[in-house]
């Protein structure tokens, strides 16, 4: 999917680049960008002499795309069973490579054992595998039996070696201690799983959730450390309760009903950001429509054979509820188009009310994959974002949200992370599907395909109930 460019000099002059200014919403005439040692030194400058050169021949250079919600280590399994095979480490590499090939230069990983994630981060930073910058959350905070039910803490010895996928603190002090540990291990996000109703929603079954005093204590500890608290939620009543806490972001959206005007006002007044992850929710609604991609040659690049075999089986049985029970990972949202339609309406209404949003896909959560951030931008546009605001949700606004002020803009002093595409995204966001080069912290990669794959062959990328 990628070819790493070997440039003879750490000082690189990029020529004939049409630079996208995401603050002004303007695309420049062909110009120059000077980079050195992973940083942008100058823009629209004269040739300083002695630099390596890269001629983009009029391609569009944008700030590197940021995906604010991924699972970069995912082996695409629907259940946590036993010890994963060694193939899962190869899948981690594939996920990183496919992410960079899609023009994504930075991701927020929203649930991984912290020491395994750090191993992968170090592999990327050392040049062992192409990959994006990874901002980590580590394991998810919940309670015994709480969301995600399919994920359980591993034995203490294993947890000490690889990190825990799930933490179940019983007191505010314990929650603070775990947050401090994760921070010491490099985590920069606290992820909380919160739902008091089962995944099936209509079965009448409730779930335990992290205790109120523990969640308050966790928020306080996280903010003392400078970490944002980001909470998975699905149901409207959980949303109401979560707004009583000092959280920073609601992940996903409300699926069970349309929010009322006063509820939308409450969200706006809270100051919380939303990462709607429309891609994962759309994919849950109609995953069966992705079988064409899974049967394509391009899928062989994305997945290890074990992962691809599992994904094909899940896709082929997605609408056959008598065949396989996926309620451990999916429930009410499985093949439920009306459920996703409600989330689309809620997202559109929250957006119209002025609730801030950032772009995230939830790739790795079985039914969504690297490369789909370009489609996420189309989905954000479909619910009411302007093209430039959709781009900002994955560039400068995302950079501000993830506390990376060195990213998100093409200007001197910023990190040299770029997405290079064919076309003008201010006219058509589908230009982000035509990635030609990706630069991550000054390392340049050329893509081997003229366009990202069609993940929905024979079907529209954008959802419709019709």
Secondary structure, DSSP 8 states (H G I E B T S, - for coil): -EEE---SSSEEEEEEEEEEETTTTEEEEEEEEEEETTEEEEES----SS-EEEE-TT-EEEE-EEEEEE-TT----SS--SS--THHHHHHHHHHHHHHHTTEEEEEE-S--HHHHHHHHHHHHTTSS---EEEE--SEE--TT-SSTT-----HHHHHHH--SEE---SHHHHHHHHHHHHHTT--EEEEE--SB-TTSTT--B-----HHHHHHHHHHHHHTT-EEEEE--SHHHHHHHTTS--SEEES---SS---HHHHHHHHHHT-EEE--HHHHHHHHSGGGGHHHHTSHHHHHHS-HHHHHHHHHHHHTTT-TTT---TTT--TTTT-HHHHHHHHHHHHHHHHTT--B-----BTSSS--TTTHHHHHHHHHHTT--HHHHHHTTTHHHHHHTT-TTSSS-STTSB--EEEESS-TTT-GGGGG-EEEEEETTEEEEESSSS---TTTTS-SS----
